[in-house]
């Protein structure tokens, strides 16, 4: 689900670059970006509570550290009614701000794009992605979301989720059943026993 949401965001960014954007596409990008955050939060919760997950698994610990800002980030939009007044005073956008880099087909030139929905007042300091020194994995990359002073790189997080998915699926295939009682079995998943 995270990959679907991220792929849709990338599609939006490509459309924006081609100057065929519309308010409907803008709304779709915001919806899918926040869907991505929601899915990652739920994935973290499921993984932290999966029975049979060998603890402490280094791969799981690393994944949780890499996504540790997600719960608070998601908390903002889940409890937006509590944030509205404070955000209105600050002038910052209630849905956050979004920026990304679009490489031209020659791979040498790029555009930095930014979308700031629902800005309520003049404000300074809306952050924009800085591509300097970064590796690019696609023509649209380093899609970032910012709420207040917190920014997450959704593109990097999407790649981490994909790498973790591959490792998790390999660990499930290699999992060994462990009897826990008469007629009951639990599957023991050891993420550290497989390579990504």
C-alpha positions as CSV (number, residue, x, y, z in Angstrom):
1,X,0.0,0.0,0.0
2,X,2.9,2.4,0.8
3,X,4.3,1.7,-2.7
4,X,1.0,2.4,-4.3
5,X,0.6,5.7,-2.5
6,X,4.2,6.6,-3.3
7,X,3.9,5.7,-7.0
8,X,0.8,8.0,-7.2
9,X,2.7,10.8,-5.6
10,X,5.5,10.4,-8.2
11,X,2.9,10.4,-10.9
12,X,1.6,13.7,-9.6
13,X,5.1,15.2,-9.5
14,X,5.7,14.2,-13.1
15,X,2.4,15.8,-14.2
16,X,3.3,18.9,-12.2
17,X,6.6,19.1,-14.1
18,X,4.8,18.8,-17.4
19,X,2.6,21.8,-16.4
20,X,-0.6,19.9,-16.6
21,X,-1.4,20.0,-12.9
22,X,-4.8,20.9,-11.7
23,X,-6.4,21.4,-8.3
24,X,-7.7,17.9,-8.4
25,X,-4.2,16.5,-9.0
26,X,-2.9,18.7,-6.2
27,X,-5.5,17.3,-3.8
28,X,-4.7,13.7,-5.0
29,X,-1.0,14.3,-4.2
30,X,-1.8,15.5,-0.7
31,X,-4.1,12.6,-0.1
32,X,-1.6,10.0,-1.3
33,X,1.3,11.6,0.6
34,X,-0.7,11.4,3.8
35,X,-1.9,7.9,3.0
36,X,1.7,6.9,2.7
37,X,2.4,8.3,6.2
38,X,-0.7,6.4,7.6
39,X,0.4,3.1,6.0
40,X,3.9,3.4,7.4
41,X,2.6,4.1,10.9
42,X,0.3,1.0,10.7
43,X,3.2,-1.1,9.4
44,X,5.4,0.0,12.3
45,X,2.6,-1.0,14.7
46,X,2.0,-4.4,13.1
47,X,5.7,-5.2,13.1
48,X,6.2,-4.2,16.7
49,X,3.4,-6.5,17.8
50,X,3.9,-9.5,15.4
51,X,3.9,-12.7,17.4
52,X,6.9,-14.9,16.6
53,X,9.1,-12.0,15.5
54,X,12.5,-12.8,17.0
55,X,13.5,-10.0,19.2
56,X,15.6,-7.9,19.1
57,X,16.0,-8.2,15.4
58,X,18.6,-5.8,14.1
59,X,16.7,-5.4,10.8
60,X,13.5,-4.5,12.6
61,X,15.3,-2.2,15.1
62,X,16.9,-0.4,12.2
63,X,13.6,-0.1,10.3
64,X,11.9,1.3,13.4
65,X,14.7,3.9,13.9
66,X,14.5,4.9,10.2
67,X,10.8,5.5,10.5
68,X,10.7,6.9,14.1
69,X,9.3,10.3,13.1
70,X,6.3,8.8,11.4
71,X,4.0,8.4,14.5
72,X,4.3,12.0,15.6
73,X,4.0,13.1,12.0
74,X,0.8,11.1,11.5
75,X,-0.5,12.4,14.9
76,X,-0.6,15.9,13.4
77,X,-3.1,15.0,10.7
78,X,-5.0,12.5,12.8
79,X,-5.7,15.2,15.4
80,X,-5.8,18.2,13.0
81,X,-8.7,19.7,14.9
82,X,-6.3,20.3,17.9
83,X,-3.7,21.9,15.6
84,X,-5.9,24.2,13.5
85,X,-5.7,27.3,15.8
86,X,-2.0,27.1,16.4
87,X,-1.2,26.5,12.7
88,X,-3.5,29.4,11.6
89,X,-1.5,31.8,13.8
90,X,1.8,30.6,12.4
91,X,0.7,31.0,8.8
92,X,2.0,27.6,8.0
93,X,-0.1,25.2,5.9
94,X,-2.3,22.9,7.9
95,X,-1.7,20.0,5.5
96,X,2.0,20.6,5.5
97,X,4.3,21.5,2.6
98,X,5.7,19.3,-0.1
99,X,8.8,19.6,-2.2
100,X,10.6,17.3,-4.7
101,X,13.3,17.3,-7.4
102,X,12.5,16.4,-11.0
103,X,15.5,15.5,-13.2
104,X,15.4,16.4,-16.9
105,X,15.8,13.6,-19.4
106,X,19.5,14.4,-19.8
107,X,20.1,13.7,-16.1
108,X,22.1,16.9,-15.6
109,X,19.5,19.5,-15.1
110,X,16.8,19.5,-12.5
111,X,13.8,21.5,-11.2
112,X,13.0,21.9,-7.5
113,X,9.2,21.9,-7.1
114,X,7.1,22.9,-4.1
115,X,3.5,22.7,-3.3
116,X,2.0,24.5,-0.3
117,X,-1.7,23.8,0.1
118,X,-4.0,26.0,2.1
119,X,-1.4,28.5,3.3
120,X,-3.4,30.8,5.7
121,X,-1.1,33.8,5.9
122,X,2.2,35.1,4.8
123,X,5.0,33.2,6.4
124,X,8.7,32.7,6.1
125,X,10.7,29.5,6.1
126,X,8.7,27.0,4.1
127,X,11.5,24.4,3.6
128,X,12.3,23.2,0.1
129,X,14.3,20.1,-0.7
130,X,18.0,20.7,-1.3
131,X,19.3,18.1,-3.9
132,X,23.0,19.0,-3.4
133,X,25.1,15.9,-2.9
134,X,22.2,13.5,-3.0
135,X,22.0,10.3,-5.1
136,X,19.0,10.0,-7.5
137,X,17.2,6.8,-8.0
138,X,14.5,8.0,-10.4
139,X,13.6,11.1,-12.5
140,X,11.4,12.2,-9.6
141,X,13.1,11.8,-6.2
142,X,13.6,13.3,-2.7
143,X,9.9,14.0,-2.2
144,X,9.7,15.6,1.2
145,X,6.9,16.5,3.5
146,X,7.2,19.1,6.2
147,X,4.9,19.7,9.2
148,X,6.1,22.5,11.5
149,X,9.9,21.9,12.0
150,X,9.8,18.2,11.0
151,X,10.6,17.0,7.5
152,X,10.5,13.5,6.2
153,X,12.0,12.2,2.9
154,X,9.2,10.1,1.6
155,X,11.3,8.8,-1.3
156,X,14.0,7.5,1.0
157,X,11.4,6.0,3.3
158,X,9.7,4.2,0.3
159,X,13.0,2.6,-0.6
160,X,13.6,1.5,3.0
161,X,10.2,-0.1,3.1
162,X,10.8,-1.9,-0.1
163,X,14.2,-3.2,1.2
164,X,12.5,-4.3,4.5
165,X,9.7,-6.0,2.6
166,X,12.1,-8.1,0.6
167,X,13.9,-9.1,3.8
168,X,10.7,-9.8,5.7
169,X,9.3,-12.0,2.9
170,X,12.5,-13.9,2.7
171,X,12.4,-14.4,6.5
172,X,8.8,-15.6,6.4
173,X,9.8,-18.1,3.7
174,X,12.6,-19.4,5.9
175,X,10.6,-19.3,9.1
176,X,10.4,-22.3,11.3
177,X,7.3,-23.5,13.1
178,X,7.6,-23.8,16.9
179,X,5.1,-25.8,18.9
180,X,3.7,-23.7,21.8
181,X,1.1,-26.1,23.1
182,X,-1.0,-29.1,22.1
183,X,-2.2,-28.5,18.6
184,X,-0.8,-25.0,18.5
185,X,2.1,-23.6,16.5
186,X,3.7,-20.3,16.1
187,X,6.0,-19.3,13.2
188,X,9.3,-17.9,14.4
189,X,10.5,-15.1,12.0
190,X,14.2,-14.2,12.2
191,X,14.9,-11.2,10.1
192,X,18.6,-11.2,10.8
193,X,19.0,-14.7,9.3
194,X,18.4,-13.6,5.8
195,X,20.0,-11.1,3.5
196,X,18.0,-8.3,1.9
